[in-house]
Amino acid sequence: RSGSTLVRKSFAYQCVECCVYSTSCSALNDSESRSNLTKGDKSGSHNSLLDLDIDVTANLPRALTDLTDQRQRAATAGAAFRSPKSSGYLVPGARLAPPPGSRAAGISSQHSPETVRTSTPNLPEDDPPPPLPGKMKTAAVSHPSALPSPINSPGQSGADVAYPIAIAFSEVVNTMFKDLDPNQCLVKVTGDMMISFPTSVVQRLASHTSSTLPALSLEIVHANELEHVVPNSHLLKIESQENNAIVLKFSMESLVTYLKRLVSQSPSSSYHNADILKYQVKNSGTSAVPLTLCSHWNCVPTGTTLTVDYAYNSNALVGGQPLTGVAFIAPISGGVQSMTSKPDAVWSAEQSRVLWKLNEIRPPAGSGSLQAQFKLSSGPGTPSSVAAQFACEGTTLSGINIPVISAGYRLSLLKKTFKSGKYTAEQR
């Protein structure tokens, strides 16, 4: 902008070229200079814009005077006078940024910005403008010496870092169904609680002194159904037991010593486990039985018929988790010669027993019957116990949980499982 006159980028670029290729001319109305300008002849004595200190405003007034005449000559010669496809204007005296890939873009640091000026290249009218770069986000880069060490220093507080730990509840249900009534049963559910530390966490805990070692406490809720709770006295103690909650407090020095011994015994292991609690669930009858079971025997000299009825108990598994790896096993006496069954079963002559395998049992279709007929050579046979095997992931029969743990630690995994122990149905 010079006064009220606006100069388009394209024209200023031609003026710059004129100044480059013919610096001795005093005005743009020189016929030879105009011819070179129109044809784009770049055979002047200077080979590059980098060779000169260009002053765009030197011949600007006279260039403005001959703008109309120049465009007419350009049209006659067939040269396309194109302006950049942009709405920007060139301010006289402004320094223009070098185009990407140009020699100016790769200029070394010895050329000062005060002595090097160039212009943007002309873009054809049909070419789209270059895309604008997206917003760039910058981040401060710390010096390597300022980065924290992978293992905390002994003076570092445990509150500065949350050490990941894992806890597992594993329960075993033992049940014996008597006679033909599935409600007449004996039930015993026992459980174990285990804690697991990654090897890296053990190393970090071992780097602390006794005064900086972060304390670890756990709270077990919904513990009103537990009885005979026995902690591992070498590692922890029960700090309180009230309001359906049990608070466990670890002896950190003993815990770290024990974990260090496990690491030395199994240095290649990624995790190291410690049993910390044993408990028993109060006997609540069939409400704690995940699978009801009943067997029917018919034994005659020529053969034996067996029927096993089973049903998924939703009262014991409120979440509806499936029982997996289900199997039913029954020994058959009397010298079995042949067997027919529904659904298909596997007969083991070596062990003299029949085996049914089911993938899983889940509600609502969680009940069924198993039937088998056996032809005997030395009957009659005698009724025996029918055993069931199964497992369940994601829940416990006791319903206990750990909602929070003490500061300085985080619960990365809470695993809950139960499985069948001695789980039988007997007909007397």
Secondary structure as a PSIPRED ss2 file (coil, helix, strand):
# PSIPRED VFORMAT (PSIPRED V4.0)

   1 R C   1.000  0.000  0.000
   2 S E   0.000  0.000  1.000
   3 G C   1.000  0.000  0.000
   4 S C   1.000  0.000  0.000
   5 T E   0.000  0.000  1.000
   6 L C   1.000  0.000  0.000
   7 V C   1.000  0.000  0.000
   8 R E   0.000  0.000  1.000
   9 K H   0.000  1.000  0.000
  10 S H   0.000  1.000  0.000
  11 F H   0.000  1.000  0.000
  12 A H   0.000  1.000  0.000
  13 Y H   0.000  1.000  0.000
  14 Q H   0.000  1.000  0.000
  15 C H   0.000  1.000  0.000
  16 V H   0.000  1.000  0.000
  17 E H   0.000  1.000  0.000
  18 C H   0.000  1.000  0.000
  19 C H   0.000  1.000  0.000
  20 V H   0.000  1.000  0.000
  21 Y H   0.000  1.000  0.000
  22 S C   1.000  0.000  0.000
  23 T C   1.000  0.000  0.000
  24 S C   1.000  0.000  0.000
  25 C C   1.000  0.000  0.000
  26 S C   1.000  0.000  0.000
  27 A C   1.000  0.000  0.000
  28 L C   1.000  0.000  0.000
  29 N C   1.000  0.000  0.000
  30 D C   1.000  0.000  0.000
  31 S H   0.000  1.000  0.000
  32 E H   0.000  1.000  0.000
  33 S H   0.000  1.000  0.000
  34 R H   0.000  1.000  0.000
  35 S H   0.000  1.000  0.000
  36 N H   0.000  1.000  0.000
  37 L H   0.000  1.000  0.000
  38 T H   0.000  1.000  0.000
  39 K H   0.000  1.000  0.000
  40 G C   1.000  0.000  0.000
  41 D C   1.000  0.000  0.000
  42 K C   1.000  0.000  0.000
  43 S C   1.000  0.000  0.000
  44 G C   1.000  0.000  0.000
  45 S C   1.000  0.000  0.000
  46 H C   1.000  0.000  0.000
  47 N C   1.000  0.000  0.000
  48 S C   1.000  0.000  0.000
  49 L H   0.000  1.000  0.000
  50 L H   0.000  1.000  0.000
  51 D H   0.000  1.000  0.000
  52 L C   1.000  0.000  0.000
  53 D C   1.000  0.000  0.000
  54 I C   1.000  0.000  0.000
  55 D C   1.000  0.000  0.000
  56 V C   1.000  0.000  0.000
  57 T C   1.000  0.000  0.000
  58 A C   1.000  0.000  0.000
  59 N C   1.000  0.000  0.000
  60 L H   0.000  1.000  0.000
  61 P H   0.000  1.000  0.000
  62 R H   0.000  1.000  0.000
  63 A H   0.000  1.000  0.000
  64 L H   0.000  1.000  0.000
  65 T H   0.000  1.000  0.000
  66 D C   1.000  0.000  0.000
  67 L H   0.000  1.000  0.000
  68 T H   0.000  1.000  0.000
  69 D H   0.000  1.000  0.000
  70 Q H   0.000  1.000  0.000
  71 R H   0.000  1.000  0.000
  72 Q H   0.000  1.000  0.000
  73 R H   0.000  1.000  0.000
  74 A H   0.000  1.000  0.000
  75 A H   0.000  1.000  0.000
  76 T H   0.000  1.000  0.000
  77 A C   1.000  0.000  0.000
  78 G C   1.000  0.000  0.000
  79 A C   1.000  0.000  0.000
  80 A C   1.000  0.000  0.000
  81 F C   1.000  0.000  0.000
  82 R C   1.000  0.000  0.000
  83 S C   1.000  0.000  0.000
  84 P C   1.000  0.000  0.000
  85 K C   1.000  0.000  0.000
  86 S C   1.000  0.000  0.000
  87 S C   1.000  0.000  0.000
  88 G C   1.000  0.000  0.000
  89 Y E   0.000  0.000  1.000
  90 L C   1.000  0.000  0.000
  91 V C   1.000  0.000  0.000
  92 P C   1.000  0.000  0.000
  93 G C   1.000  0.000  0.000
  94 A C   1.000  0.000  0.000
  95 R C   1.000  0.000  0.000
  96 L E   0.000  0.000  1.000
  97 A C   1.000  0.000  0.000
  98 P C   1.000  0.000  0.000
  99 P C   1.000  0.000  0.000
 100 P C   1.000  0.000  0.000
 101 G C   1.000  0.000  0.000
 102 S C   1.000  0.000  0.000
 103 R C   1.000  0.000  0.000
 104 A H   0.000  1.000  0.000
 105 A H   0.000  1.000  0.000
 106 G H   0.000  1.000  0.000
 107 I C   1.000  0.000  0.000
 108 S C   1.000  0.000  0.000
 109 S C   1.000  0.000  0.000
 110 Q C   1.000  0.000  0.000
 111 H C   1.000  0.000  0.000
 112 S C   1.000  0.000  0.000
 113 P C   1.000  0.000  0.000
 114 E C   1.000  0.000  0.000
 115 T C   1.000  0.000  0.000
 116 V C   1.000  0.000  0.000
 117 R C   1.000  0.000  0.000
 118 T E   0.000  0.000  1.000
 119 S C   1.000  0.000  0.000
 120 T C   1.000  0.000  0.000
 121 P C   1.000  0.000  0.000
 122 N C   1.000  0.000  0.000
 123 L C   1.000  0.000  0.000
 124 P C   1.000  0.000  0.000
 125 E C   1.000  0.000  0.000
 126 D C   1.000  0.000  0.000
 127 D C   1.000  0.000  0.000
 128 P C   1.000  0.000  0.000
 129 P C   1.000  0.000  0.000
 130 P C   1.000  0.000  0.000
 131 P C   1.000  0.000  0.000
 132 L C   1.000  0.000  0.000
 133 P C   1.000  0.000  0.000
 134 G C   1.000  0.000  0.000
 135 K C   1.000  0.000  0.000
 136 M C   1.000  0.000  0.000
 137 K C   1.000  0.000  0.000
 138 T C   1.000  0.000  0.000
 139 A C   1.000  0.000  0.000
 140 A C   1.000  0.000  0.000
 141 V C   1.000  0.000  0.000
 142 S C   1.000  0.000  0.000
 143 H C   1.000  0.000  0.000
 144 P H   0.000  1.000  0.000
 145 S H   0.000  1.000  0.000
 146 A H   0.000  1.000  0.000
 147 L C   1.000  0.000  0.000
 148 P C   1.000  0.000  0.000
 149 S C   1.000  0.000  0.000
 150 P C   1.000  0.000  0.000
 151 I C   1.000  0.000  0.000
 152 N C   1.000  0.000  0.000
 153 S C   1.000  0.000  0.000
 154 P C   1.000  0.000  0.000
 155 G C   1.000  0.000  0.000
 156 Q C   1.000  0.000  0.000
 157 S C   1.000  0.000  0.000
 158 G H   0.000  1.000  0.000
 159 A H   0.000  1.000  0.000
 160 D H   0.000  1.000  0.000
 161 V C   1.000  0.000  0.000
 162 A C   1.000  0.000  0.000
 163 Y E   0.000  0.000  1.000
 164 P E   0.000  0.000  1.000
 165 I E   0.000  0.000  1.000
 166 A E   0.000  0.000  1.000
 167 I E   0.000  0.000  1.000
 168 A E   0.000  0.000  1.000
 169 F E   0.000  0.000  1.000
 170 S E   0.000  0.000  1.000
 171 E E   0.000  0.000  1.000
 172 V E   0.000  0.000  1.000
 173 V E   0.000  0.000  1.000
 174 N E   0.000  0.000  1.000
 175 T E   0.000  0.000  1.000
 176 M E   0.000  0.000  1.000
 177 F E   0.000  0.000  1.000
 178 K E   0.000  0.000  1.000
 179 D C   1.000  0.000  0.000
 180 L C   1.000  0.000  0.000
 181 D C   1.000  0.000  0.000
 182 P C   1.000  0.000  0.000
 183 N C   1.000  0.000  0.000
 184 Q C   1.000  0.000  0.000
 185 C E   0.000  0.000  1.000
 186 L E   0.000  0.000  1.000
 187 V E   0.000  0.000  1.000
 188 K E   0.000  0.000  1.000
 189 V E   0.000  0.000  1.000
 190 T E   0.000  0.000  1.000
 191 G E   0.000  0.000  1.000
 192 D E   0.000  0.000  1.000
 193 M E   0.000  0.000  1.000
 194 M E   0.000  0.000  1.000
 195 I E   0.000  0.000  1.000
 196 S E   0.000  0.000  1.000
 197 F E   0.000  0.000  1.000
 198 P E   0.000  0.000  1.000
 199 T H   0.000  1.000  0.000
 200 S H   0.000  1.000  0.000
 201 V H   0.000  1.000  0.000
 202 V H   0.000  1.000  0.000
 203 Q H   0.000  1.000  0.000
 204 R H   0.000  1.000  0.000
 205 L H   0.000  1.000  0.000
 206 A H   0.000  1.000  0.000
 207 S C   1.000  0.000  0.000
 208 H C   1.000  0.000  0.000
 209 T C   1.000  0.000  0.000
 210 S C   1.000  0.000  0.000
 211 S C   1.000  0.000  0.000
 212 T C   1.000  0.000  0.000
 213 L C   1.000  0.000  0.000
 214 P C   1.000  0.000  0.000
 215 A C   1.000  0.000  0.000
 216 L C   1.000  0.000  0.000
 217 S E   0.000  0.000  1.000
 218 L E   0.000  0.000  1.000
 219 E E   0.000  0.000  1.000
 220 I E   0.000  0.000  1.000
 221 V E   0.000  0.000  1.000
 222 H C   1.000  0.000  0.000
 223 A H   0.000  1.000  0.000
 224 N H   0.000  1.000  0.000
 225 E H   0.000  1.000  0.000
 226 L E   0.000  0.000  1.000
 227 E E   0.000  0.000  1.000
 228 H E   0.000  0.000  1.000
 229 V E   0.000  0.000  1.000
 230 V E   0.000  0.000  1.000
 231 P E   0.000  0.000  1.000
 232 N C   1.000  0.000  0.000
 233 S C   1.000  0.000  0.000
 234 H C   1.000  0.000  0.000
 235 L C   1.000  0.000  0.000
 236 L E   0.000  0.000  1.000
 237 K E   0.000  0.000  1.000
 238 I E   0.000  0.000  1.000
 239 E E   0.000  0.000  1.000
 240 S E   0.000  0.000  1.000
 241 Q E   0.000  0.000  1.000
 242 E E   0.000  0.000  1.000
 243 N C   1.000  0.000  0.000
 244 N C   1.000  0.000  0.000
 245 A E   0.000  0.000  1.000
 246 I E   0.000  0.000  1.000
 247 V E   0.000  0.000  1.000
 248 L E   0.000  0.000  1.000
 249 K E   0.000  0.000  1.000
 250 F E   0.000  0.000  1.000
 251 S C   1.000  0.000  0.000
 252 M H   0.000  1.000  0.000
 253 E H   0.000  1.000  0.000
 254 S H   0.000  1.000  0.000
 255 L H   0.000  1.000  0.000
 256 V H   0.000  1.000  0.000
 257 T H   0.000  1.000  0.000
 258 Y H   0.000  1.000  0.000
 259 L H   0.000  1.000  0.000
 260 K H   0.000  1.000  0.000
 261 R H   0.000  1.000  0.000
 262 L H   0.000  1.000  0.000
 263 V H   0.000  1.000  0.000
 264 S H   0.000  1.000  0.000
 265 Q H   0.000  1.000  0.000
 266 S C   1.000  0.000  0.000
 267 P C   1.000  0.000  0.000
 268 S C   1.000  0.000  0.000
 269 S C   1.000  0.000  0.000
 270 S C   1.000  0.000  0.000
 271 Y E   0.000  0.000  1.000
 272 H E   0.000  0.000  1.000
 273 N E   0.000  0.000  1.000
 274 A E   0.000  0.000  1.000
 275 D E   0.000  0.000  1.000
 276 I E   0.000  0.000  1.000
 277 L E   0.000  0.000  1.000
 278 K E   0.000  0.000  1.000
 279 Y E   0.000  0.000  1.000
 280 Q E   0.000  0.000  1.000
 281 V E   0.000  0.000  1.000
 282 K C   1.000  0.000  0.000
 283 N C   1.000  0.000  0.000
 284 S C   1.000  0.000  0.000
 285 G H   0.000  1.000  0.000
 286 T H   0.000  1.000  0.000
 287 S H   0.000  1.000  0.000
 288 A H   0.000  1.000  0.000
 289 V C   1.000  0.000  0.000
 290 P C   1.000  0.000  0.000
 291 L E   0.000  0.000  1.000
 292 T E   0.000  0.000  1.000
 293 L E   0.000  0.000  1.000
 294 C E   0.000  0.000  1.000
 295 S E   0.000  0.000  1.000
 296 H E   0.000  0.000  1.000
 297 W E   0.000  0.000  1.000
 298 N E   0.000  0.000  1.000
 299 C E   0.000  0.000  1.000
 300 V E   0.000  0.000  1.000
 301 P C   1.000  0.000  0.000
 302 T C   1.000  0.000  0.000
 303 G E   0.000  0.000  1.000
 304 T E   0.000  0.000  1.000
 305 T E   0.000  0.000  1.000
 306 L E   0.000  0.000  1.000
 307 T E   0.000  0.000  1.000
 308 V E   0.000  0.000  1.000
 309 D E   0.000  0.000  1.000
 310 Y E   0.000  0.000  1.000
 311 A E   0.000  0.000  1.000
 312 Y E   0.000  0.000  1.000
 313 N C   1.000  0.000  0.000
 314 S C   1.000  0.000  0.000
 315 N C   1.000  0.000  0.000
 316 A C   1.000  0.000  0.000
 317 L C   1.000  0.000  0.000
 318 V C   1.000  0.000  0.000
 319 G C   1.000  0.000  0.000
 320 G C   1.000  0.000  0.000
 321 Q C   1.000  0.000  0.000
 322 P C   1.000  0.000  0.000
 323 L E   0.000  0.000  1.000
 324 T E   0.000  0.000  1.000
 325 G E   0.000  0.000  1.000
 326 V E   0.000  0.000  1.000
 327 A E   0.000  0.000  1.000
 328 F E   0.000  0.000  1.000
 329 I E   0.000  0.000  1.000
 330 A E   0.000  0.000  1.000
 331 P E   0.000  0.000  1.000
 332 I C   1.000  0.000  0.000
 333 S C   1.000  0.000  0.000
 334 G C   1.000  0.000  0.000
 335 G C   1.000  0.000  0.000
 336 V E   0.000  0.000  1.000
 337 Q E   0.000  0.000  1.000
 338 S E   0.000  0.000  1.000
 339 M E   0.000  0.000  1.000
 340 T E   0.000  0.000  1.000
 341 S E   0.000  0.000  1.000
 342 K E   0.000  0.000  1.000
 343 P C   1.000  0.000  0.000
 344 D C   1.000  0.000  0.000
 345 A C   1.000  0.000  0.000
 346 V E   0.000  0.000  1.000
 347 W E   0.000  0.000  1.000
 348 S E   0.000  0.000  1.000
 349 A C   1.000  0.000  0.000
 350 E C   1.000  0.000  0.000
 351 Q C   1.000  0.000  0.000
 352 S C   1.000  0.000  0.000
 353 R E   0.000  0.000  1.000
 354 V E   0.000  0.000  1.000
 355 L E   0.000  0.000  1.000
 356 W E   0.000  0.000  1.000
 357 K E   0.000  0.000  1.000
 358 L E   0.000  0.000  1.000
 359 N E   0.000  0.000  1.000
 360 E E   0.000  0.000  1.000
 361 I E   0.000  0.000  1.000
 362 R C   1.000  0.000  0.000
 363 P C   1.000  0.000  0.000
 364 P C   1.000  0.000  0.000
 365 A C   1.000  0.000  0.000
 366 G C   1.000  0.000  0.000
 367 S E   0.000  0.000  1.000
 368 G E   0.000  0.000  1.000
 369 S E   0.000  0.000  1.000
 370 L E   0.000  0.000  1.000
 371 Q E   0.000  0.000  1.000
 372 A E   0.000  0.000  1.000
 373 Q E   0.000  0.000  1.000
 374 F E   0.000  0.000  1.000
 375 K E   0.000  0.000  1.000
 376 L E   0.000  0.000  1.000
 377 S C   1.000  0.000  0.000
 378 S C   1.000  0.000  0.000
 379 G C   1.000  0.000  0.000
 380 P C   1.000  0.000  0.000
 381 G C   1.000  0.000  0.000
 382 T C   1.000  0.000  0.000
 383 P C   1.000  0.000  0.000
 384 S C   1.000  0.000  0.000
 385 S C   1.000  0.000  0.000
 386 V E   0.000  0.000  1.000
 387 A E   0.000  0.000  1.000
 388 A E   0.000  0.000  1.000
 389 Q E   0.000  0.000  1.000
 390 F E   0.000  0.000  1.000
 391 A E   0.000  0.000  1.000
 392 C E   0.000  0.000  1.000
 393 E E   0.000  0.000  1.000
 394 G C   1.000  0.000  0.000
 395 T C   1.000  0.000  0.000
 396 T C   1.000  0.000  0.000
 397 L C   1.000  0.000  0.000
 398 S C   1.000  0.000  0.000
 399 G C   1.000  0.000  0.000
 400 I C   1.000  0.000  0.000
 401 N E   0.000  0.000  1.000
 402 I C   1.000  0.000  0.000
 403 P C   1.000  0.000  0.000
 404 V C   1.000  0.000  0.000
 405 I E   0.000  0.000  1.000
 406 S C   1.000  0.000  0.000
 407 A C   1.000  0.000  0.000
 408 G C   1.000  0.000  0.000
 409 Y E   0.000  0.000  1.000
 410 R E   0.000  0.000  1.000
 411 L E   0.000  0.000  1.000
 412 S E   0.000  0.000  1.000
 413 L E   0.000  0.000  1.000
 414 L E   0.000  0.000  1.000
 415 K E   0.000  0.000  1.000
 416 K E   0.000  0.000  1.000
 417 T E   0.000  0.000  1.000
 418 F E   0.000  0.000  1.000
 419 K E   0.000  0.000  1.000
 420 S E   0.000  0.000  1.000
 421 G E   0.000  0.000  1.000
 422 K E   0.000  0.000  1.000
 423 Y E   0.000  0.000  1.000
 424 T E   0.000  0.000  1.000
 425 A E   0.000  0.000  1.000
 426 E E   0.000  0.000  1.000
 427 Q C   1.000  0.000  0.000
 428 R C   1.000  0.000  0.000
